[in-house]
Amino acid sequence: MQDNISRRRGLLALSPLLVFVCIYLLSSIVAQDFYAIPVASAFLIASVYAMLISRGETLEKRIEAFSRGAGNKSVLLMIWIFIMAGAFASSAKAIGAIDATVNLAMAILPGKFIFAGLFLAACFISMSIGTSVGTIVALVPIASGIASQLQTGGVTGFTCEPAFITAIIVGGAFFGDNLSFISDTTIAATQSQGCKMKEKFYANLSIVLPAAIAALVIYLLGNQVDSYALAAQGGDIIKALPYLLVIILALCGVNVLVVLVLGIVVAALLGLVSANIDLLTIYTSAGEGLDSMCELILVTILAGGIMGVVKQLGGFGKDGRKGFDTVLTRLQMQGYVTTADFEYRRDKHGAPYGWGIARYAVPEQHFGTDFTAHVYTHTPEESRQRILAHLAALFPQATETQLQKLLG
């Protein structure tokens, strides 16, 4: 009976997330466009629903739970990063960093490898500004102009479909966004899971790099033009410095907020010195960057608030920490999952430090199928007695009552 009550309570606690998924998915399918429905609207409806199902609580308590989730330190840190990322991307674009990056890619590769150059430019820009859509919007007009010249024979006489060059930009943009240190998905993933951005970068790199290399080889060997000269002036190329700075510092493990602030400062200085941009233009471009992040910030706040209500409905107290270990243990028991090992970070001397990271495995993998086939024949009471005997051997000073209480 108690298990049925707990199960119903768990389903009710998770229902706001299901409401969001259903509203957004169904509305997008009806509209036949996943960008037609503002995701913030779906989160708003789910937020109202979460407040309504919190029965037994006063309105003030419900608002308090929602606000506690929305004001979680990880949520606020994500918002800070979104703000800085928006200001940086817009400021760098205002000084001409995108055009400078294209010029730099064309300067590195010979003119006949223009397709590979565009691909590398898209990869680098997307990785620097953290948005594949923004990269596509910024580079497709440039790529379309190049495609038009190639198609009409204005430069090389080589016929090229605009859709082909656009596809190159899209592929590079998705690659860079996947590795970006300031992408919204990267920020949300690393902050919610408590891992370093550099670790996430190397994990993703092992997945996407082989595909990127294969695409680059195809562009280098299979799609050459006679020549295409895109002027690469030293004064322009230096405008790509903010992008380079952000990537290098992030790879070195510098705090992402510090990285973005330095990127904004460098972009502003380059704009004032070499791009003939006044301070008002820099302020305006930074403000436009902040405006572009408004929906994302709203979604983050609403999602954090929903999670606050979900935790309260699920019985988690003290900012979601109280009761978590109990639930995790039940999941392990019911899913037949065991803790296989603990891994620790190591300092430059090779010594472990910090909290260990638990690695989980199924018993068959950790102990072997022969062992599990034998123990699965035990009844629950036999297993309990074996556990009690093992605990008694580990803690001989403990009484049977204490051991029984420990098992619950």
N, C-alpha and C positions, 0 to 999 in steps of 0.2 A: 504493500500500500504506500509506504513511504517512498519507494523507488518510483512509483507511478506519479506521485505528487511532485517529486524532484524533476522527473522527466518533463511533465507539463510546465513546470516553472521554467525549465531551461528553454523549452520551445517558445514560451511567451517572451522570455528575455531576448531571444534572437529574432523575434518576429519583426522589429523595426528594420533590421537589415534586409529581411526578405521583402518587406513592403517597398523599400527603396529599389531593390533589384527589379521587382515586378513592375513598378511604375515606370522606371526608366527604360527597361527592356521593352515592355509592351508598347509604350508610347513611341519609342523609336521605330519599332517594327511597323506600327500603324502609319507613322509619318514617312517610313522608308528612308530615314536619314538619322543616324545616331548623333549628328551635330545639331539637329533641329530642336531638340528638347534640352533646355538648360539643365545641367546636372544639379545646379543649386536648387532649382525648383523641386526636383525629386527628393533631395535631401531635406528640404523644408517640410514637405508633406510627411516624410518619415519621422522628422523631429516632432511634429505636432502629434502624430500617432503615438510615438514613444511616451510623450507626456500624458496622453489620455489613458494609456493602459497601466500606468503606475497607480493601481488602486491601493487604497489603504494609506495613502500619503496625502498630506495637504499640498495645495498648489505651491506654497513656498518651498516645501521640501523637494517637490519635483523640479522646480526651477533651480534650486540649489544643486541637485544632482547633475542637471544638464550643464549648469555653469561651471561646476567643478570639472567635468569632462572637457568642456570647451577651453577652460583655463589651465589645463594640464601643461606642465612645463615643456613636455615634448611637442605639444601642439603649438605653444607660443614660440618655441625655437624654430619650428617649421615655418611659421608665419614670418618671423624675422628673416629667415633665409629667402623666402619667396620675395619679400620686399626688396632685399638687396639684389637678388638675382634679376628682378624686373628693372631696377634702376641701372644695373650694370649693362644688361643687354641693350637697353635703349640708348644709353650714353655712348657705348661703343659703336653702335650703328650710326649715331649722329655724326661722329667724327670721320666716318667712312671706313670703319674697320672691315666691313663685309667686302666692299670693293677691293680693299687692300689685300684681303686674304685670297680672293680670286686671282689678283695680280701675282701674289706670291706663289700660288700653285702653278700658274702659267710660266712663271720665271724659272721654277725648279725643273719642269719638264719641257722637252722640246715642243715646238708648236704643233707637230703632227700628232702628239698625244693629248689633244685637247679634251677628249672624253675622260681620260684618266685624271687630267687636271681638274675638271669640274667635279668629278667624284671625290677627289681628295679635299677640294675646297668645301664641299657639302659636309663631308665627315668632320672636318676641323671646325667649321662654323657651328654646326649643330652641337658638337661636343662642348664648345665654348659658351654658347648661350642657353643650352639646356632645353631646346624645343625643336622638334622636327618640323612642326607646322610653321613656326616662325622662319626656319631656314628655307623651307620650300617657298614661302611667300616672298622672301628676300631674294632668292637666287633664280627662281624661275623666270622673272623678267629679263635678267642678264642672260640666262641660258637661251631664252626664246630669241633674243636679239642675235646671239651667235648662230642659232639654228637657222634663222632667216637668212643670214649672210651665206651660210654653207649651202642652204637649199637653193638660193637664187644664183649661186655661182659667183657672188660678189667678191669672194676672196679666193676660193679654191676650185670652184666648179664641182665640188663634191655634194651630192644630194643627201640630205639628212632630214628625217622627220622630226618635227618639234616634240612629238610624243616620246621619241627615243631619248632625247637629251633631258626631257622632264623626268623620265624614269630614272635616269642616272642621278639626278638631284634628289629624288625621293629616296632611292636606295642609300645614298650617302647620308642623308638627313636622319634616317632611321638608325643607321649604324652609330652615328655620333650621339644621338639622343640616348641610346642604350648605354653609352659609356660616360655620359656627362655627369659632372660632379654637382651641377646645379639644376638638374632636371627635377621636375616635381615628383615623379615616381621614385627617383633615386633618393630624394630627401625624405619622402614618406616612408620608404622601405627601410632606410638605414636608421632613421630616428625611432621608428616604431619597434624595430627588432634589436636596437642597441648595438649595431655593428659599425665599424669604421667605413667611411666612404671609399677609402683606398682598397679595403678588402673586397667590397662589392665590385669595384672597378676591375680588379684582377679576375674575380670570378666570372664576370660578364665577358671580359676580354677573351678568355679561353673558349667561350661559346661563339662569339660573333666574329672574331678575327679570321678564322679559316674561311668563312663565307666572304668576308671583305677582300681578302687576298685573292680568292678565286675570281671575284668580280673585277678586281683591278687588273689581273692578268688578262682577262678577256678584253677589257677596254684597251690595254696596251698592245696586245697582239692581233686582235680581231677587228678593231675599229680605228684605223689610222686615216688621217686626212693628209693631204699633201703638205700643208703648212697653215698655221694660223698664228698671227702675231698679236699678242695683247700686251700693250706697253706696260712694263713693270718698272716704275720709277722708285728710287730709293726712298723718297719722301713719302710715297704712298705706302710702301711696304712697312714702314715703321709704325703705321697706324694699326697694324695687326698685333702690336706688342701687348695690348691688354688681354687678348685671347691667349697668347703664349704664356703670359704671366699667370693667369688663372689656372691653366692646366698644369704648369710646372709646380707652382706652389701647392696645389691640391695633391699632386702625386707625392710631394715631399711630406705630406701629412699635416700641413698647416690648417688650423681651424678654418672652416669654410666661410664663416662670417668675416674673419680677418682677410681671407683671400678676396672676397667680393668687395670689401671696403677699399683694399689696395687697388683692385681693378678699376673701381669707379674713379678713384683719385688719379690714377695714371691716365685713364681715358680723358678725364677733364683737363689735365695738364697738356696732353697731346693736342686736344682740341683747341685750347687757348694759344698754344705755341705754333703748331704746324698746320692746323686746319682752318685758321682764321674764324673760329667760332667764339662768340662772346659768352659771357657768363650766363646771361639770360637764356640763351639757347640750350646750354647745358642743364640749367634748372628745369626748363620746359621738357627736354627729352627725358630727364630722370623722372619727372612727374608723369609723363606718358607711360613710362615703364611701370610705375606704381599702379596706374589705372588699369593696365593690362593684367595685373595680378589680382584685381578685386574679386573676380568670380572664384578664383582658386582659393583665396583667403577665406571667402565665405563658406565654400565647400569644406575647407579644413575645420573651421569653427563648428559648423553644423555636424560634421562627422564626429568630431571630438565630443560634442554634447550628447549625441546619440550613444556613443560608447559609454559615457558616464551613466546614462540611464540604464543601458544594458547591464553594466556591472552591478548597479543597484538592484535591478530586477533579478539578476542571477545570484544575489546574495554575497557579493564581494564587498568588503568594507575597507576602510583606510586606503582610499585612492586605488582600489582594485587589488590590493595585495592580500588582504585577509581572506582566507578561504581558497586562494589560488592553488596552494600546494595540495589541498585535499582533492580538488577537482582534477588536478593533473594526475594524482595517484590513482583516482578512480578510472580515468581514461586509460592509464597504463594497464590496470588490472583487467578492465573489460575488453581492451584491445589486444591483450597478450603482448604488451611491449615492455621491454626491460631496459634499464640503464646499462649500457655496455661499457662505457668508459667516461673519463673526464679529461678534457684537453685544456691546457693552459697556455697563455701567451708567454713568450720567453724574451728576456732582455738580451742585450748584446753579448753577455757572457754565457748565454744558454740556460740561465736559471729561470724556472717558472715563477710567475707572479700573477696577482689578481684572482678574480673569481674563475672557477673552472667552467667550461662549456660542456654540458652533458651531451653525450652521443647515444642515441637510442637504436635498438635493434630488436627484431623479433627473436624469441627464444631459440627457434630452429637454427637461426643464423649464428647466434652467439654460443649456444651450448651443443648444437648438433641434433640431428633428427632422432638418433637413437635415444638420447636422453629425454627429449620432449615426448616421444612416443611412450616412454615408460611412466613419466610423472603425470601425464594426462589421464592415466588410469586411476589416479588417487581421487578419493572423494574430497569435497571441501573440508570436512572435519579432519580427515587424515592430514591434509595439507596444513591446516591450522595447527595441529599438534606438532607437526615437524618444524614449523616456524617457531612455535613456542620453545621447543627443545633447543633449537639453534640459538635463540635469543638468550635462553638461560645459560648456555655455554659461553656466550659472549659477555653477559652481565651476571656473573654468579651472585653478586650482592643484591640483585633485585628480587623482590618477592613475586610470587605467582600473580598476586593481585595487580601489581604494577605492570607486569608483562601483559596480562590480559587487557589492562587499560590502554597500554601502548598499541595493541592490535586493534582495539575498538570493538 
